[in-house]
Each structure stands twice: as C-alpha cells, then as structure tokens.
Amino acid sequence: MPEDACAQSMASDKRRRRHAGRGGLDGVPVAIKDNIDIAGLPSSGGIGHYAGAMALRDAAIVAQLKAAGAVLIGKTNLHEAALGATTDNPWFGRCDNPLRAGFTPGGSSGGSAAAVAAAMCVLAVGTDTMGSVRIPAAYCGIAGFKPTRGALALDGVMPLSPTLDSLGLMAASAALLAGAWHALTDTAAPAVPQVPVWRIALARDFPDEQSAPLAALMQNAASTMRAHGIAPLEQSLADVPFTGLRRDAFILCEIEGAAVHAAALAADPEGFSPQLRAMLGFGARQAPARAMEVRERLLASAAHLAALLDGVDALLLPTTPQAAFAHGMRVPDNQADFTVLANVTGWPAISIPWGRDASGMPLGLQLIGKADSDAQLLALAAWFESIRDKTTPAIEQ
C-alpha cells in the first residue's frame, strides 16, 4: 500500500508537529496478515479461491490501528488457510526466513514475522490458533504475543477454528509489544518492582527436554533468573499429553475449518490445494460426536493445566522443540506441541528470542500467563529481555 502508507505517514507528521499525536502507535509502520480485512483490499486467507475477494469493511483490529494513527504498509503472506506452519504457499509463493535464505519463517503468520525480522515494519498483526504467531516469532528471532482469548476482537478475521482462534502481535521486542498493547487497549503499563516478585514455574519433564538446545535454553534461563533475584519453581509436566493435545487441536481445526469453507470448497474445489482439500475433507467427514469428544478432551486438559499452574504467575518453557529448518525438509509433527497449551486454555503467551541452536538459528523462550494477565505478562517478558541483554545467553550447542 505505498501510496496509502505515504499519505498516512504525512498525516501523522502533521499531527505530531501540531502536538496532536494520537499516542504510541501514531506513525508506526504496521503489516497485516492476509486473513484480516482491510477495506478495499483483497483478503485471501492464503487460499486461491479467495484471491480476488475484496474486503468491504476494516476488521476491528485494523480500525483500531487506523484510529491510533498507525501506518498500514500492506498485507503479508501466510500458510494456506492458516492451517500449517511453514508459509510455503501454493498460491502466493514461498516466504523465506530473513535470517537464512531457503529456510522457513514458520507459520501460519510467517509473512508477518518475516516483515518484522527484515525491518520492513515495526509491528505486524497475525493470527494464532495453535501457535501461529509464536512459532514464526521464534523461528525469525523476534517477539510474538498471543493475548487472552477474546481480548482483541476477531471481527473481520477469516476464521479457522473459532474455538481456538486468537489475534496476535509481533515486533522486535516484548517492550515494543507492550507499548502497542497499551495503545490498543488504552491501558497503562503496570509498575515493575525494583526487586522481582514474580512466581515463575520452570517447566520440567516435557518432550525433548533433554535435547541439547532445549536443555541448554532452560538451564540458561533458570540460571539467569537466579542471578537477577528470582528463584524459579520447578513444575513437572510429565502428565500433560502434549502430542494428544496437539492432535486434538488440529482435528478441531480440520472440523471447524471444513464448516468455514464448505460452500467455497463445494463451488470451487480447484481453488484449494490438494493438501488443504484433504485436511478439510477429513474434517467434513467427522461425525458431530467426534467433534464433541475432541472439545471435551480439550476442556478437560485446560482444567488440568489450570490446576498445575495454580499459585504461579507464569509458566516458562521453550516456544518450539526446534529452530527454523530448510524449506523442503520434512515438517516436524511437534512444531506446535508447546504453543498449543495457550490456545487450549485461552491464556496469554509470548515468545522472546533466547539464544541459538548449533546452526546459528534463533530459539524462542515462551512465557504463558493466566487469563487476563496480559499486561503483567508483557512486563515480565520485557524484564526477561532486559536480563537477557545483560547476560547474553550462551546456548549454542
């Protein structure tokens, strides 16, 4: 949107010269994932069938950004239908990770993460159903925030799974995300005590915990916390069915996604890739009882996780079991094993960069908070960034 962006920028300059700026987002360049409506632009959801579908109205989040004076620079690529985590899109092209050519930026909000990591914008908006903001944030070495479910309205966002969907924000740091959050929600940042008093549960007994990169990441995070005044509380996750949760959440995406796209798929099956047709076809074939069983299991798991984290402010664990990998490699089944926890519970979660793997690609450290603790979680993540920058993590293995 070059012409619009220039006009918005000049209008912002004039406002600020008159000391009439609209706050912390006035003049800030923002990119929008292409499953979020901007009036007068196509809104494809990364699906060929919808490539020419023009949005008539702004999504609620876009209207908020415009009212705050943000400069919308354009729309970003995504994994087809937001149902995947590589952003190798069959209709709109493959998105590369700006940190290494030929590598995935993750997904489904891969284009938004890549835009931030390439310094094309300060802030980007994505969606997060099983980790689709936090996975690309981790892979691209930036910060990605999924707020409490419902904290940002989904009006004007193409759904995938209404049960699990959430909007999310990406920026170079949690501190920038905190500023954007307070501008969007018209809230003040909480006071951060000089002596840290947060109760942080350090995850133990999770899948791949003993792999060299993840073991080093968790050990480094724990020792860095202790060095700055917080004694982490260890929390075993041995009885959390990570694989089962991820599978159930994915099945629910297929079931609910099939309902979302049923009419379009019937009218124009060739407008959907064979892989997406297969996934949505599987979802459409499931009996209502199957969907009910999946939802009941997810609700039970959410209640179990809430009990595990009773009495703490946040759970700390890796964002993903691996760093970004080359396009064309087999996609790891477990990409969303750790991120899906926050979608199942509806809790806020944030990924920040924390060290690198043996190949030099960034790793993400994830903090999951309680419902409606968004401001506190952002403040906590910004504090983690500050102690990380004082003691650079030596995580390379």
C-alpha positions in Angstrom: 0.0 0.0 0.0 2.7 2.5 -0.9 0.5 5.5 -1.8 -1.8 5.0 1.2 1.2 4.5 3.5 2.9 7.7 2.4 -0.4 9.6 2.9 -0.9 8.1 6.3 2.8 9.0 7.2 2.4 12.6 6.1 -0.8 12.9 8.1 0.9 11.5 11.2 3.8 14.0 10.7 1.3 16.9 10.6 -0.5 15.8 13.7 2.7 15.4 15.7 4.0 18.8 14.5 0.8 20.3 16.0 1.4 18.3 19.2 -1.8 16.4 18.4 -0.4 12.9 18.0 -2.7 10.0 18.8 -0.4 8.1 21.1 2.3 5.5 20.9 1.2 4.0 17.6 0.9 7.2 15.6 3.2 6.9 12.6 4.3 3.4 13.3 4.5 1.1 10.2 2.3 -2.0 10.6 1.8 -5.0 8.3 -1.4 -7.1 8.4 -1.7 -10.8 7.7 -3.8 -11.6 4.7 -6.7 -13.3 6.6 -7.5 -9.9 8.2 -9.7 -7.5 6.3 -8.6 -4.1 5.1 -11.4 -2.3 3.3 -10.7 -2.1 -0.4 -8.0 -4.8 -0.5 -8.3 -8.5 -1.3 -8.5 -10.8 1.7 -7.4 -14.3 0.6 -6.6 -16.2 3.8 -3.8 -17.6 1.7 -6.3 -19.6 -0.4 -6.5 -19.4 -4.2 -10.3 -19.4 -4.3 -10.5 -16.1 -2.3 -7.6 -14.4 -4.2 -9.8 -11.7 -5.6 -12.3 -11.3 -2.8 -12.3 -7.6 -1.8 -13.0 -6.6 1.8 -15.8 -4.1 2.2 -15.0 -3.1 5.8 -12.0 -3.0 8.0 -11.5 -5.7 10.6 -11.9 -4.4 14.2 -8.2 -4.6 14.8 -7.5 -2.6 11.6 -10.0 0.0 12.6 -8.3 0.3 16.0 -4.9 0.7 14.3 -6.1 3.3 11.9 -7.7 5.3 14.8 -4.4 5.1 16.6 -2.6 6.6 13.6 -0.7 3.5 12.7 0.7 3.5 9.1 -0.6 0.3 7.3 2.1 -0.7 4.8 0.3 -3.7 3.3 -0.7 -7.4 3.7 1.6 -10.4 4.4 1.7 -13.9 3.1 0.6 -16.9 5.3 0.3 -20.6 5.2 -2.8 -21.6 3.2 -5.9 -21.2 5.3 -3.7 -20.5 8.3 -3.5 -24.3 8.6 0.2 -25.1 8.8 3.5 -23.7 10.0 5.9 -23.2 7.0 4.3 -20.4 4.9 5.2 -22.2 1.7 2.1 -21.1 0.0 1.0 -22.8 -3.3 -0.9 -19.7 -4.5 1.2 -16.7 -3.3 4.7 -18.1 -3.2 7.2 -19.4 -0.6 8.1 -17.0 2.2 11.8 -17.2 3.2 13.2 -16.6 6.7 15.1 -13.2 6.5 17.8 -14.7 8.7 18.7 -17.5 6.2 17.7 -17.9 2.6 15.8 -21.1 1.8 14.6 -21.6 5.4 11.0 -21.4 6.6 9.9 -18.4 8.7 7.4 -20.6 10.4 3.7 -20.1 10.2 1.0 -19.6 9.7 1.8 -15.9 10.3 5.2 -16.4 8.6 4.9 -13.3 6.3 4.2 -11.1 9.3 7.2 -12.4 11.2 9.4 -12.1 8.2 8.4 -8.5 7.7 9.3 -7.6 11.2 12.6 -9.6 11.1 13.5 -7.9 7.8 12.8 -4.4 9.4 10.1 -3.7 6.8 7.8 -2.6 9.7 7.8 -2.1 13.4 4.7 -4.1 14.3 2.8 -6.8 12.5 -0.5 -8.4 13.1 -1.1 -12.2 12.8 -3.5 -14.9 14.0 -2.7 -17.7 16.4 -4.8 -20.9 16.5 -2.1 -23.4 17.7 0.9 -21.1 17.9 0.8 -19.3 14.5 2.2 -16.1 16.0 4.7 -17.6 18.5 6.2 -20.2 16.2 7.2 -17.8 13.4 8.4 -15.3 16.1 10.7 -18.0 17.5 12.0 -19.0 14.1 12.6 -15.4 13.0 14.2 -14.2 16.2 11.6 -11.7 17.2 8.9 -11.4 19.9 5.4 -12.7 19.3 2.4 -12.2 21.7 -0.9 -14.1 21.8 -3.3 -12.3 24.2 -6.0 -13.8 26.3 -8.7 -15.3 24.1 -11.2 -12.5 23.2 -9.0 -9.6 24.4 -8.7 -8.5 20.7 -11.9 -8.8 18.7 -11.9 -11.2 15.8 -14.5 -9.3 13.7 -13.3 -9.2 10.1 -10.8 -12.0 10.6 -11.2 -15.2 8.4 -11.8 -18.0 11.0 -10.0 -21.3 11.1 -11.2 -22.7 14.4 -13.5 -20.3 16.3 -12.9 -22.4 19.4 -9.1 -21.7 19.3 -8.5 -18.6 17.1 -6.9 -15.5 18.5 -5.2 -12.4 17.1 -1.6 -11.8 17.9 1.1 -9.1 17.6 4.7 -9.3 16.5 7.6 -6.9 17.0 11.4 -6.9 17.5 10.9 -6.9 21.3 8.4 -7.5 24.1 8.9 -3.9 25.2 7.6 -2.7 21.8 4.7 -5.2 22.0 3.9 -3.8 25.5 3.7 -0.3 24.1 1.5 -1.4 21.2 -0.8 -3.4 23.6 -1.3 -0.4 25.9 -2.0 1.9 23.0 -4.6 -0.6 21.5 -6.3 -1.3 24.8 -5.9 2.2 26.3 -4.4 0.9 29.4 -1.4 2.0 31.5 1.7 -0.2 31.9 1.9 -1.9 35.3 4.6 -0.8 37.7 7.6 -3.2 37.7 9.1 -3.6 41.2 12.8 -3.0 41.6 13.0 -6.3 43.4 11.4 -9.0 41.2 8.5 -10.8 43.0 7.1 -12.9 40.1 6.4 -16.5 40.7 7.7 -18.4 37.7 7.2 -22.1 37.1 10.0 -23.6 35.2 8.7 -26.5 33.1 10.2 -29.9 33.6 9.5 -33.3 32.1 8.3 -32.1 28.8 9.0 -33.7 25.4 12.6 -33.3 24.0 13.6 -31.7 27.3 17.0 -33.5 27.2 17.8 -32.4 23.6 20.9 -30.3 23.7 19.4 -27.0 22.5 16.3 -27.2 24.8 18.3 -28.4 27.8 20.7 -25.5 27.4 17.9 -23.0 26.8 16.1 -24.0 30.0 19.3 -24.2 32.1 20.4 -20.8 30.9 17.0 -19.2 31.5 17.0 -20.6 35.1 20.5 -19.5 35.9 19.9 -16.0 34.5 16.7 -15.7 36.6 18.5 -16.7 39.8 21.3 -14.3 39.0 18.7 -11.5 38.9 16.7 -12.3 42.0 14.1 -14.8 41.0 14.2 -18.4 42.2 12.2 -20.4 39.7 9.7 -23.0 40.9 10.0 -26.3 39.1 6.8 -27.7 37.6 6.6 -31.2 36.2 4.6 -31.5 33.0 5.0 -35.3 32.8 1.3 -35.9 32.8 0.4 -33.3 30.2 -0.4 -35.1 26.9 1.4 -32.8 24.6 1.0 -34.9 21.5 -2.6 -35.7 22.2 -3.4 -32.0 22.8 -1.8 -31.0 19.5 -3.6 -33.8 17.6 -7.0 -33.0 19.1 -6.5 -29.2 18.4 -5.5 -30.0 14.8 -8.5 -32.3 14.3 -10.7 -29.5 15.7 -9.2 -27.1 13.2 -10.0 -29.5 10.4 -13.6 -29.9 11.6 -14.3 -26.3 12.1 -12.3 -25.2 9.1 -14.4 -27.5 6.9 -17.5 -25.8 8.1 -16.0 -22.3 7.5 -15.0 -23.1 3.9 -17.8 -25.7 3.0 -19.6 -23.5 0.4 -16.4 -22.3 -1.3 -14.9 -25.8 -1.4 -18.1 -27.2 -3.0 -18.2 -24.4 -5.6 -14.5 -24.3 -6.5 -12.5 -27.3 -5.2 -9.6 -26.4 -7.5 -9.2 -23.1 -5.6 -7.9 -25.1 -2.7 -4.6 -27.1 -2.8 -4.8 -30.9 -2.7 -3.3 -30.9 0.7 -5.8 -28.5 2.1 -8.7 -30.3 0.4 -7.6 -33.5 2.1 -7.5 -31.9 5.5 -10.8 -30.1 5.2 -12.4 -33.3 3.7 -11.3 -35.2 6.7 -12.9 -32.6 8.9 -16.1 -32.7 7.0 -16.4 -36.5 7.4 -16.2 -36.4 11.1 -19.5 -37.1 13.0 -20.7 -34.4 15.4 -20.0 -36.9 18.3 -16.3 -36.9 17.3 -16.1 -33.1 17.5 -17.9 -33.1 20.8 -15.4 -35.7 22.2 -12.4 -33.6 21.0 -13.8 -30.4 22.6 -14.5 -32.3 25.9 -10.9 -33.6 26.0 -9.5 -30.1 25.3 -11.7 -28.6 28.1 -10.5 -31.3 30.5 -6.9 -30.6 29.6 -7.4 -26.9 30.1 -8.8 -27.5 33.6 -5.8 -29.8 34.3 -3.3 -27.1 33.2 -5.1 -24.5 35.3 -4.7 -26.7 38.4 -1.0 -27.3 37.6 -0.3 -23.5 37.5 -2.4 -22.5 40.5 -0.3 -20.2 42.6 2.2 -19.0 40.0 2.3 -16.0 37.6 3.6 -17.7 34.5 4.9 -21.0 33.1 8.3 -20.9 31.3 9.1 -23.4 28.6 10.6 -23.4 25.1 8.4 -22.0 22.3 9.2 -24.8 19.8 11.1 -28.1 20.0 13.4 -26.9 17.1 14.7 -23.9 15.3 13.8 -22.9 11.8 14.6 -25.5 9.1 15.1 -25.5 5.3 12.1 -25.5 3.0 11.7 -28.9 1.5 12.6 -30.8 4.7 10.1 -33.0 6.4 8.0 -30.7 8.6 8.3 -31.7 12.3 5.0 -33.0 13.6 5.7 -31.4 17.0 6.1 -27.8 16.0 3.1 -26.7 18.0 3.4 -29.1 20.9 4.4 -26.3 23.4 2.5 -23.4 21.9 -0.9 -25.2 21.7 -1.2 -25.1 25.5 -2.1 -21.4 25.5 -4.7 -21.9 22.8 -6.4 -24.8 24.6 -6.6 -22.7 27.8 -7.2 -19.3 26.2 -4.4 -17.8 28.2 -1.9 -15.2 27.0 1.5 -16.3 25.9 4.6 -14.6 24.5 7.8 -15.9 22.8 11.0 -13.9 23.0 14.4 -14.8 21.4 16.8 -16.7 23.8 20.0 -18.0 22.2 20.6 -20.0 19.1 20.9 -23.7 18.0 24.1 -25.3 16.6 23.4 -23.9 13.1 23.1 -20.3 14.4 19.3 -20.0 14.1 17.4 -18.4 17.0 15.5 -20.3 19.7 12.4 -19.0 21.5 11.6 -18.8 25.2 7.9 -18.9 25.9 6.0 -17.5 28.9 2.4 -18.5 29.4 0.3 -16.4 31.9 -3.1 -16.6 33.5 -6.2 -15.3 31.8 -6.4 -11.5 31.6 -2.8 -11.1 32.9 -1.7 -9.7 29.5 -0.2 -6.5 30.8 1.7 -8.3 33.6 2.9 -11.0 31.1 4.2 -8.3 28.7 6.0 -6.6 31.6 7.5 -9.9 32.7 8.7 -10.7 29.1 10.3 -7.2 28.8 12.1 -7.9 32.1 13.4 -11.2 30.8 14.7 -9.3 27.7 16.5 -6.8 30.0 18.3 -9.6 32.0 19.0 -11.5 28.8 20.7 -8.5 27.3 22.8 -8.0 30.4 23.9 -11.7 30.3 23.9 -12.8 26.7 22.7 -16.4 26.7 25.4 -18.9 25.6 23.1 -21.6 24.4 24.8 -22.6 21.1 25.4 -26.4 21.1 
